[in-house]
Amino acid sequence: MDKRQLQALLKVDLRLLNPQITARLRKKGSVGDNLTKKLELQFLINGAIFLFILGVPMLSLNLSKFPGTFSLYVSLSILLAFLRSISGIYNIFFASKDLISYLPLPFREQEIFFSKIMIIVLDLIPFTLPMLLAFFLTAWYAGMIIPIAILLSVGVFILIIAIILMICSLVIFGLTKTKFFQKNPNAFMNSLIAASLIIAMSVFFFINSSSNPATQGFNFVLTPIFLPLFKMFLNPISIGSTLTGLILIGTLFVLGIAVKLLVLPGLNDQLTKANSAFSKKSIKRKSIHRRDLNKILDFYNRQLLKEPNVLLQVFSSSILPPLIFIFTFAMIKGPTDLPVKWLGVFFVGGLLMGILTTNETSLVGNLISSDRMNFKFVKSLPISMNRYLYRKFLLGFVVQLLINLIIMGIVAVVMQIGLIMSISLVLGVTLGTYFMSQYYFTRDYRLRLANWTNISELFNRGAGNIGLILSMMAIIFLGVVVIASYSMAVIFIPQIWLLNLGVFVLIGIAAIIIIHHYQLKFWHQFE
């Protein structure tokens, strides 16, 4: 492998990872190696911020005494790593529009493969940092000196991430060689996505289903599969820990050999055939005869939902993290006979959940950019842009609302919430989803991209992953404070109906102001 060629590929991929930051730095005069160094510095700063955000809340957890909580963090990170690895490999190697340009160039197959894998790793790191922090905190609280704890944690973290990437590479590249993929690439990816999501979520909830935070102080039951890993950080020089380390290294070695023998040979030919399969599939179009413009627009917008990488990315980035967070703490059973005075608390809770689960990676926040170059073409047609964008917004909002209602429905069943409180929760979720759908839809228009090569570029607009994590943490923190304060008021204030009335009036006024704002600042410009 030529290191200079690999470095050249990595520099190109680093620029493509976040096109907006790249463009912003270029406007300031950064080019060449200077641009590369600033992009690398930006990544390091983001990583440090992620570590601070996730590390501070976890510092108080003595994970060496809470093995179940250790297994929760590790299983969550591995779940996200598997899902994002599958979507990343599919996006970078098969759905990306730029990879085919590399094939005629004098780059070796292994150089192209590893340069793209490194970009997937950069995307994985923010979502798997809880596992790295769990490793370090377990070792540190167990009495290990900090330098050794850091080296051991980083080493095991790299081994696990590498094993996950190798497994996903073998699965994706192996299955894409089948005749079924060649004939039906989109159907294949949709089936793979469905299977991976069902398996991953089932494994996660099976791992944590036997725990009850209400009775165990949020110490979850340790999953046996993570016991050797947990003991490794308690006593790394024991025979069992040494054997665990050798098993990890041996597994990675075997998988690496498998990738070298089964994936790298013929990689260029496989990617060329896959690109041809997608091209042939995209040429086939059904002849649709409709006279109603709304039906035509709805049909066109629904075609955007058939992209499998869009569905997986939306689920893994927008839905899965808050869903797992909710389920982790929804194991606490709530009383089913709460009086009517609690309606306001559940309504505000639903409002906050709608805000939490609708973000920049949601479908409604990426529908305009999903048009790519078609958006300019549509603007040139003699149709109302207000009508066109409204139908697109309506689709995105309805899809996001259905997703959020399903999540809340499951939470209501798990927490055994009564019917009246569930209805209040649903109403709050609906309003919160509408507010955030308006915001992220207009944001998509403001930051729209027409020449993106993979959907990760859309998710990295603005503040990117760091903005997503910061906003999610802020919403969770503020949500806990608001719900706790509101609950205390319900318990101790006799005339609580006055407070509930005041809250509903304030929310109603805020809704009117928000709706008027978007009508005036966004929708009015297309009339």
Rosetta blueprint (number, residue, H / E / L):
1 M L
2 D L
3 K H
4 R H
5 Q H
6 L H
7 Q H
8 A H
9 L H
10 L H
11 K H
12 V H
13 D H
14 L H
15 R H
16 L H
17 L H
18 N L
19 P H
20 Q H
21 I H
22 T H
23 A H
24 R H
25 L H
26 R H
27 K H
28 K L
29 G L
30 S L
31 V L
32 G H
33 D H
34 N H
35 L H
36 T H
37 K H
38 K H
39 L H
40 E H
41 L H
42 Q H
43 F H
44 L H
45 I H
46 N H
47 G H
48 A H
49 I H
50 F H
51 L H
52 F H
53 I H
54 L H
55 G H
56 V H
57 P H
58 M H
59 L L
60 S L
61 L L
62 N L
63 L L
64 S L
65 K L
66 F L
67 P H
68 G H
69 T H
70 F H
71 S H
72 L H
73 Y H
74 V H
75 S H
76 L H
77 S H
78 I H
79 L H
80 L H
81 A H
82 F H
83 L H
84 R H
85 S H
86 I H
87 S H
88 G H
89 I H
90 Y H
91 N H
92 I H
93 F H
94 F H
95 A H
96 S L
97 K L
98 D L
99 L H
100 I H
101 S H
102 Y H
103 L L
104 P L
105 L L
106 P L
107 F L
108 R L
109 E H
110 Q H
111 E H
112 I H
113 F H
114 F H
115 S H
116 K H
117 I H
118 M H
119 I H
120 I H
121 V H
122 L H
123 D H
124 L H
125 I H
126 P H
127 F H
128 T H
129 L H
130 P H
131 M H
132 L H
133 L H
134 A H
135 F H
136 F H
137 L H
138 T H
139 A H
140 W H
141 Y H
142 A L
143 G L
144 M L
145 I L
146 I H
147 P H
148 I H
149 A H
150 I H
151 L H
152 L H
153 S H
154 V H
155 G H
156 V H
157 F H
158 I H
159 L H
160 I H
161 I H
162 A H
163 I H
164 I H
165 L H
166 M H
167 I H
168 C H
169 S H
170 L H
171 V H
172 I H
173 F H
174 G H
175 L H
176 T L
177 K L
178 T L
179 K H
180 F H
181 F H
182 Q H
183 K H
184 N L
185 P H
186 N H
187 A H
188 F H
189 M H
190 N H
191 S H
192 L H
193 I H
194 A H
195 A H
196 S H
197 L H
198 I H
199 I H
200 A H
201 M H
202 S H
203 V H
204 F H
205 F H
206 F H
207 I H
208 N H
209 S L
210 S L
211 S L
212 N L
213 P H
214 A H
215 T H
216 Q H
217 G L
218 F L
219 N L
220 F L
221 V L
222 L L
223 T L
224 P H
225 I H
226 F H
227 L H
228 P H
229 L H
230 F H
231 K H
232 M H
233 F H
234 L H
235 N L
236 P L
237 I L
238 S L
239 I H
240 G H
241 S H
242 T H
243 L H
244 T H
245 G H
246 L H
247 I H
248 L H
249 I H
250 G H
251 T H
252 L H
253 F H
254 V H
255 L H
256 G H
257 I H
258 A H
259 V H
260 K H
261 L H
262 L H
263 V L
264 L L
265 P L
266 G L
267 L H
268 N H
269 D H
270 Q H
271 L H
272 T H
273 K H
274 A H
275 N H
276 S H
277 A H
278 F H
279 S H
280 K H
281 K H
282 S H
283 I H
284 K L
285 R L
286 K L
287 S L
288 I L
289 H L
290 R L
291 R L
292 D L
293 L H
294 N H
295 K H
296 I H
297 L H
298 D H
299 F H
300 Y H
301 N H
302 R H
303 Q H
304 L H
305 L H
306 K H
307 E L
308 P H
309 N H
310 V H
311 L H
312 L H
313 Q H
314 V H
315 F H
316 S H
317 S H
318 S H
319 I H
320 L H
321 P H
322 P H
323 L H
324 I H
325 F H
326 I H
327 F H
328 T H
329 F H
330 A L
331 M L
332 I L
333 K L
334 G L
335 P L
336 T L
337 D L
338 L L
339 P L
340 V H
341 K H
342 W H
343 L H
344 G H
345 V H
346 F H
347 F H
348 V H
349 G H
350 G H
351 L H
352 L H
353 M H
354 G H
355 I H
356 L H
357 T H
358 T L
359 N L
360 E L
361 T L
362 S L
363 L H
364 V H
365 G H
366 N L
367 L L
368 I L
369 S H
370 S H
371 D H
372 R L
373 M L
374 N H
375 F H
376 K H
377 F H
378 V H
379 K H
380 S L
381 L L
382 P L
383 I L
384 S L
385 M H
386 N H
387 R H
388 Y H
389 L H
390 Y H
391 R H
392 K H
393 F H
394 L H
395 L H
396 G H
397 F H
398 V H
399 V H
400 Q H
401 L H
402 L H
403 I H
404 N H
405 L H
406 I H
407 I H
408 M H
409 G H
410 I H
411 V H
412 A H
413 V H
414 V H
415 M L
416 Q L
417 I L
418 G L
419 L H
420 I H
421 M H
422 S H
423 I H
424 S H
425 L H
426 V H
427 L H
428 G H
429 V H
430 T H
431 L H
432 G H
433 T H
434 Y H
435 F H
436 M H
437 S H
438 Q H
439 Y H
440 Y H
441 F H
442 T H
443 R H
444 D H
445 Y H
446 R H
447 L L
448 R L
449 L L
450 A L
451 N L
452 W L
453 T L
454 N L
455 I L
456 S H
457 E H
458 L H
459 F H
460 N L
461 R L
462 G L
463 A L
464 G H
465 N H
466 I H
467 G H
468 L H
469 I H
470 L H
471 S H
472 M H
473 M H
474 A H
475 I H
476 I H
477 F H
478 L H
479 G H
480 V H
481 V H
482 V H
483 I H
484 A H
485 S H
486 Y H
487 S H
488 M H
489 A H
490 V H
491 I H
492 F H
493 I L
494 P L
495 Q L
496 I H
497 W H
498 L H
499 L H
500 N H
501 L H
502 G H
503 V H
504 F H
505 V H
506 L H
507 I H
508 G H
509 I H
510 A H
511 A H
512 I H
513 I H
514 I H
515 I H
516 H H
517 H H
518 Y H
519 Q H
520 L H
521 K H
522 F L
523 W H
524 H H
525 Q H
526 F H
527 E L
